[in-house]
Amino acid sequence: MKSVASLQCVYFMLFIIIICTVRFGRCAPQNKDNVTNKIVFPLVDQSKATETYYSAAEMCSEYSKLIYSYIKDPVLLLGHDHIIKVKDCHDVLTLIVNGTRADPKEFPHMALLGYNKNPKSNAWACGGSLISNRWILSAAHCEKLDDKLV
């Protein structure tokens, strides 16, 4: 099985476009000299981990900050200083299909995946969900482009 020189990922979050090269499960600078044809699986060594691992509930709470804001309760009562959580986005469609454009902040956890050896001619062919600040979960069919493994 061959590996492609790079898998370009782009995800849109808070009007920021972050572009990086994903190779073997982590963002890394594109370096064509280190491209091999062997399959390498990422190792997760807890003893060498430099980042803190969070539970799914903690990360859900962290990502919810992207769509909620906190404001002072507008009720005008003496001694009433409550802070309320307000949804800071619009009503969303339940399903985005056939090239329907999503609005900014509508799906802050989604990623757009593109494939090609040349970043200027990417084929934006798949999507995924951000499951941490390092990992994108995509569908199984995203591993192939034109019957070649990526």
C-alpha positions as CSV (number, residue, x, y, z in Angstrom):
1,M,0.0,0.0,0.0
2,K,1.3,3.5,-0.8
3,S,1.0,6.5,1.3
4,V,0.4,9.9,-0.2
5,A,3.0,12.6,0.4
6,S,0.5,14.7,2.4
7,L,-3.1,14.9,3.5
8,Q,-4.1,18.6,3.6
9,C,-6.6,19.5,6.2
10,V,-8.5,22.7,6.5
11,Y,-11.0,23.4,9.2
12,F,-13.0,26.5,9.8
13,M,-13.4,27.7,13.3
14,L,-14.3,31.2,14.5
15,F,-13.6,32.7,11.1
16,I,-10.0,31.4,11.2
17,I,-8.8,29.1,8.5
18,I,-6.0,26.8,9.8
19,I,-4.1,24.9,7.2
20,C,-1.7,22.2,8.1
21,T,-0.3,19.0,6.8
22,V,-1.4,15.9,8.6
23,R,0.9,13.0,8.4
24,F,0.6,9.9,10.6
25,G,-2.0,11.4,12.9
26,R,-0.4,14.7,13.8
27,C,0.1,18.1,12.3
28,A,3.6,18.6,10.9
29,P,5.4,20.8,8.4
30,Q,5.3,19.3,4.9
31,N,8.7,17.7,4.2
32,K,8.9,15.8,1.0
33,D,12.3,14.3,1.9
34,N,10.8,12.1,4.6
35,V,8.0,10.6,2.6
36,T,8.0,6.8,2.7
37,N,5.9,4.0,1.2
38,K,5.6,2.1,4.5
39,I,2.6,2.3,6.8
40,V,3.3,3.8,10.2
41,F,0.7,3.8,13.0
42,P,0.8,6.7,15.5
43,L,2.0,5.6,19.0
44,V,0.3,7.0,22.1
45,D,2.9,6.7,24.9
46,Q,1.3,8.1,28.1
47,S,4.8,8.4,29.8
48,K,6.0,10.8,27.1
49,A,2.8,12.8,26.7
50,T,3.3,16.6,26.9
51,E,-0.4,17.5,26.8
52,T,-3.2,16.8,29.3
53,Y,-5.9,14.4,28.3
54,Y,-9.4,15.3,29.0
55,S,-12.6,13.4,29.2
56,A,-15.3,13.6,26.6
57,A,-17.5,15.6,28.9
58,E,-14.7,18.1,29.6
59,M,-14.0,18.6,25.9
60,C,-17.7,18.9,25.1
61,S,-17.9,21.7,27.7
62,E,-14.8,23.4,26.2
63,Y,-16.2,23.2,22.6
64,S,-19.6,24.5,23.7
65,K,-17.8,27.8,24.5
66,L,-17.7,28.4,20.8
67,I,-21.4,28.7,20.4
68,Y,-22.5,30.0,23.8
69,S,-21.8,33.3,25.5
70,Y,-22.6,34.5,29.0
71,I,-24.5,37.8,29.7
72,K,-25.9,39.5,32.7
73,D,-29.6,38.7,33.1
74,P,-31.6,41.6,31.7
75,V,-34.3,41.3,34.4
76,L,-34.3,44.5,36.4
77,L,-34.7,43.4,40.0
78,L,-32.9,44.8,43.0
79,G,-30.1,42.6,44.0
80,H,-30.5,40.4,41.0
81,D,-27.1,39.8,39.4
82,H,-27.5,36.5,37.6
83,I,-25.4,35.5,34.6
84,I,-27.2,33.5,31.9
85,K,-25.9,31.3,29.1
86,V,-27.1,32.4,25.7
87,K,-26.8,30.5,22.4
88,D,-24.6,32.7,20.2
89,C,-25.6,31.1,16.8
90,H,-28.5,30.8,14.6
91,D,-30.9,28.0,13.9
92,V,-29.1,25.3,12.1
93,L,-30.1,22.9,9.4
94,T,-30.2,19.3,10.6
95,L,-28.4,18.1,7.5
96,I,-26.0,19.7,5.0
97,V,-26.0,18.0,1.6
98,N,-25.4,18.6,-2.1
99,G,-23.0,21.6,-1.6
100,T,-25.2,23.6,0.7
101,R,-23.0,26.2,2.3
102,A,-22.8,26.2,6.1
103,D,-22.6,29.5,7.9
104,P,-19.6,30.5,10.1
105,K,-19.9,28.9,13.5
106,E,-22.7,26.7,12.4
107,F,-20.6,23.5,12.7
108,P,-17.5,24.5,14.6
109,H,-16.5,20.9,15.2
110,M,-16.3,19.9,11.5
111,A,-13.2,19.6,9.3
112,L,-12.8,19.6,5.5
113,L,-10.3,17.2,4.2
114,G,-8.4,17.5,0.9
115,Y,-6.0,15.2,-0.9
116,N,-3.2,15.8,-3.3
117,K,0.5,16.0,-3.6
118,N,0.2,19.6,-4.7
119,P,-1.5,21.8,-2.1
120,K,-2.7,24.2,-4.9
121,S,-4.8,21.6,-6.5
122,N,-6.4,19.8,-3.6
123,A,-9.5,17.6,-4.1
124,W,-11.8,18.5,-1.2
125,A,-13.3,15.1,-1.0
126,C,-14.2,14.3,2.6
127,G,-15.0,15.6,6.0
128,G,-14.6,14.8,9.6
129,S,-15.2,15.8,13.2
130,L,-12.7,17.4,15.5
131,I,-12.5,15.1,18.5
132,S,-9.6,16.8,20.2
133,N,-7.1,19.5,19.5
134,R,-4.9,16.9,17.6
135,W,-7.3,14.4,16.1
136,I,-9.9,14.4,13.3
137,L,-12.3,11.5,13.1
138,S,-13.4,10.7,9.5
139,A,-15.4,8.0,7.8
140,A,-13.7,4.9,6.6
141,H,-14.2,5.8,2.9
142,C,-12.0,8.9,3.4
143,E,-8.9,6.7,3.4
144,K,-9.1,6.2,-0.4
145,L,-8.9,8.6,-3.3
146,D,-9.3,7.1,-6.8
147,D,-8.9,3.6,-5.4
148,K,-5.6,4.5,-3.8
149,L,-4.9,4.6,0.0
150,V,-4.1,8.0,1.4
